[in-house]
Amino acid sequence: MCFGYVFASGRNNAGVVCVRHRSSGAQRKLFYVDHVRRLNLLGYVFKVIRALNYSAYLALVIYQNGISSYILLAEGLMVGSVLFSGSDLLKDKERICLGIGSSIANYYISLFTLVHNIEPVMYGGGKIARAAGCSGLIITKSWDKITIKLKSGWNLTLGANTISSLGLVSNVEHRFFNIGKAGTNRLFGIRPTVRGVAMNPCDHPHGGGEGKASPPAAQRSPWGWLTKGTPTKIKKYQRAQRLLFKINK
């Protein structure tokens, strides 16, 4: 169900730093969390735990056939709560137990219901709205498509047979968490971040020179890309231009 994990300090198999500002943080346990939840069984919450690699709480659920697994705890669930995990309602009993924390195909979920652990592709597992306090709102629904409004403002159109969990993710107060000191970040595996203007020219485009007036006018990333307000998204016409350039070349 879980195993130990030590940070790789942002290095690859050759020992080269690929991700900056990473260090070997405190050793932690990683839990296998079930994001698919297609058993079509009733279960009850046996235990609630706190995992370091998840901002939300985890719940150990024991199902009718004896299988147990960890899931993301929904806000309002507690030890002893009954929930349903599946993609299809088999009996009226399951329909009665379709409460907060239950996982079901979006076809069976009513309009204007808060959902989390949203599955973008069938049998791919929930990948959207999994952090503490996150949720989406079902705003339109048809026999084969649904639309979910996310907190970011984006509207997500999915197949009606994909699954979601009812309610919002637990630990809503996580956004008020204060790190407090640099040592806590080191335990999380985060090293200090140094300004580019304090570096040498070989380390950053902003580095070197005499004083603060030396960097170029346009802010750049350590790899020379334009940043801080410069759009980096490739437009459709730019994709077409690049394709034509490759064909003509």
N, C-alpha and C positions, 0 to 999 in steps of 0.2 A: 504493500500500500504506500510505502514511503521509502526514501533512500537519502543518504547524505550527499551533500553537494558542496564543493569548494570552488570559488571563483577562479577563472582562468586569466585574470588580470588583463583582459583585452588583447591577448596575444594569440597568434595562430600556431600551427604545428611547427613552424620554423622559428618561433620565438619573436616574431616581428609584431610590433604594436599595431593592431588594426583598428581598435576602438580606444580613443583617448580617455583619460581621466577615470580609468578603471583600476581597481586594486583587489587584493585578496581580502575580502571582508570576512566577517564571522561565519564560521561553518554553520550550515542550516539544513533542515530537513525539507525535502521536496515531496509533496503529496500528489499521488495520481488522482486527478479530479476528472470525473465523468462529465464531459460536456455534450455527449451524444444523447443519452437518456432515452432509448427507444425500447425499453423492456416490456412495456404494456402491463405493468404491475403496480400494485399499491405498496407503499412502504411508509415507515415512520422514522422520525428523526431520533437517533439513539444518542448522539453526542454532538456538541458544538465546540470547535477548536479555532485557534488563531494561527494562521500560517504566515511566516515572514515574507514569502514571495507572492502573497495575495493581499491586496488592500481590504478585501471583504473577509467575512468569516466563512469557514467551511463547516459543513454538516455531514456527519456519518449517517447514512440512510441504510436501513436493513429492510429488504423487500420480502414479499410473501414466500418466495422460493428459497430464502436463506442467503441470497447474494447481498453483499454489502458494498457500498461505494461512497466516495466523498463527492459532494456536489457544492455549488455555490449557495450559501444560505441567503434566502430572501428575507427582506425586512418584515418582521412580524412573526416569523416562524420561531418555534422554541422546541425544547426536548419533549418528545411525545406527540408532536404534530403529525398528522397523516397527510400524505401527498401522493400524487400519481405521476409516474414517469412512463411516457410512451408516445406513440404517434397516432393512435386510434383508440376511440372509446369503445370498449367491448361490451360493457354492461351498464345498467342504470346506476349501479353502485359506484363505478368510476366517475360517472357524471356528477354524482353527489359530492364526491371528494375532490372535485376540480377546484381547489382553492389556491391561495397564495403559495408559491413555490412549486406548484405542479408544472410539469412539462407536457406539452401537447402540440399537435399540428396546428398551424395558424388558421386553418380552415374552421376549427371548432371554437376559436377565441372570438369573443364579441368585440364590436367596434368600441373605440375609445377606452381600451384596456391597456394598462401599463405592463410591459413585458421586458425581460432581460435575457441574457444568454441566447441571443438571436442567431439562428443558423442561416447563413447566406446561401449555402448549397446543400441539397439533400444529402444526408448521411455524412456531411462534412464536420458536424459538431458545431456547437455555439461558439462564435468568434466575436460577436458585437455586443456591446453593453455588458461587460463583465467586471468592470472596476466598481469600487464601493460607491453606492448611491446612484449608479447609472441606470437608465431605463429608456425605453422607447414607447411611443404611443401609436396604436393602430388607428389610422385615420380613414382609409378606404379599404374595401374588401369586395372581391368577386369570387366566382367559383374556382378560378385558377391563379389569381394574383391578389396580393395584399400590398398596402403601402404603409410603412412605419416611419413616423416622424421622430428623428433623433434629437437629443438635446443640443447638438451642434447646429441644428437648423436644416440639415440635409433630410430629404425624403428618400427612403430606401424601398424599392419595389422588389418583392420576393415572390417565389412560388408559394401557393397555398399549402403545399405538403411539407414545407420546411417547418421546423419546430421552434418554439420559444417557451420560456418559463414565465409564469405569471408573477406580477409584482415587480418591485425594484430591488436592487442588490443591497445587502445589509451593510452595516457600519457607515451610515450616512454622515456621521460626524467626522469621518476621516479627513475631510477637507479642512478642518480646523486643527489638524495635527501640526505641532510646531517641533521642528527638528531640535532646536535649542542650542546645539553646539556642533563644532566641526567633527568631534570624535564620533558622534552618532552617524554622520555621513560615511566615515571611514568603516564603520561596522556594516553599513549597507553596500560597501564596495565602491565608493566614489572618492576619487582623489581630488586634491585642490585644482581649481581652474585658474590659470594665469592669463592676464591680458596680453593681447598680441603686441601692443606697443612696448611692452616690457621685455620682449624677446629679441633675439638676434635676427638679422635678415634671412639667414638660412632656415629659421624655424617658422617664420610667419611673414606674410606680405607687409604687415604693419611694423615689423621689427626694424631695429637699427636707426640711424640718423641722429640728429642733434635736437633733443627736445620733442615736443608733441606735434610739431608742425610737419614732421617728415613723412607720415603715411600718405598714400595717395588720397585723392578727394573721395573716391568711391570706396565704401567699406567692402572688404573682401574676407572670405573664409581662409583658413590655413592652406587650402588647396587652390586658392586663386579665384574662386567663384565670386561673382557679385552677390552681396547679401544685404540684410537689413532693409527690407522694403522693396527690393528688386524682384519682380515676379520670375519664378523659375519654371512655371508650368508650361509645357509645350502645347501650343494651340493646334487646332485641326489643320489649319492651312500651313502651319510650319511642318507638320508631319508630311503633308502632301508635297511640299517643296523639297524636303529631304529625300523622299521617295523618288521624285522626278530627277533630282541631282544624281542619285545612285544609278538610275536607269540610263541617264544620258552619259554618265561616266563609263 
